[in-house]
Amino acid sequence: MGVNMLPSNWSKILEDIEGTLTQSIQLAQAREAAYSGGADAGRPSSPAFDFASQLDELDRRAQQLELPLAALDEALATDEEYVRQRLSSLEEFGHRLANWSGGAIK
């Protein structure tokens, strides 16, 4: 009996995370270029504006990850429960085997 420990949409979850990480890397590279003197002329230079817009962008990206992470958390909780049930069954079987083997030796 094969048990798939990953959710059925695992590939989609990974793609969503990869997309968000790619966007984050691109944003970080753009910021790095801006801070090292290559800033666009049309971009506001106010540090307060930059900080507020960066916080908004960070919040938006965090919200994008909520759904895939919730799905992953749910799948992991289900799998954890399955493993706990199997462990309990094995412990019970071990006790029964010990009782049986003890009776067979007498």
N, C-alpha and C positions, 0 to 999 in steps of 0.2 A: 504494500500500500504506500504509494508515493505521496508525500506531503509537500505542497508548495508553501514555503514559508513567506513568500512575498505576495503583496496584493496583486490582483489581476491587472491593474492599471499601473504597475510599477514603472514601465517604460515611459508612460506619459508623465508620471511624477518626476522622473529623472530629467526628461526633456524640459519640463517647466523650470526645474531648479537650474539646469544648465543655461537656459535662456536668461533667467534672472541674473545668474552669475556673469554671463557674457555682457549683459547690459551694464552691470556694476563695474566690470573691468573697463569697458569703454568710457563710462562716466569718470572713473578714476584717472584714466589716461588723459581725458580732456581737461580735467582739473589740474593735473600735473603740468600739462602744456601751458595752461593759463597762468599758473603760479610761477612758472619758470620764464615768463616774459613773452610767451606766444599768445597772449589773450586776444580774443576777437575784439575789433573796434566797437562793434555794436553791443557788446555785453556790458551791463552795468558794473561799475567797479566798486560799488559800496559793499564793504565787508558784511554789513547787516543784511543786505539783500541776498548776498551769496549764501550766508549762513541759513537764512530762512528758507530759501529755495532748496538748499541741500537737505534741510530737515524735512521739507515737504516731499522731496524725492525719496528720501530714506523711508519715510512713513508709507509712501505709495508702494515701494518695493517690499516692505515688510508685510503689507496687506496682501500682496500677490502670493506670498509664500504661505499664508495662513491656511488656505484650502488644501494645497498638496501636503503640508505638514500634518494637518488634522486627519487627512485620509491615511497617511502613513502611521500616525499614532494609533488610529483605530485598528488598522491591520495588525500592528505590532501587539496591541492589547489582546486581540483575538488569538493571535499565535501564542502569546504568553499563556493564556488560559488553556489552550490546547496542550502545551508542553507541561503545564502544572498537572493537568488531568492525567497525562501519560505517566508522569513521574509518580503520582499517587497510585496509579494502577500497578506500576512496576514494584513499588514498595510493598503493596498488598500481596502481589505475587511472590515476592521474596520471602515474606513472612509465611505464606502458605507453603512454599517450598521448604523452608526451614522446619516447619511443623511436620510436614510429610516425611522429610528425610530423617528427622529425629525419631519419628515413630517407626520407620522402616529399619532403623539400626537396632532398636531394642530387641 
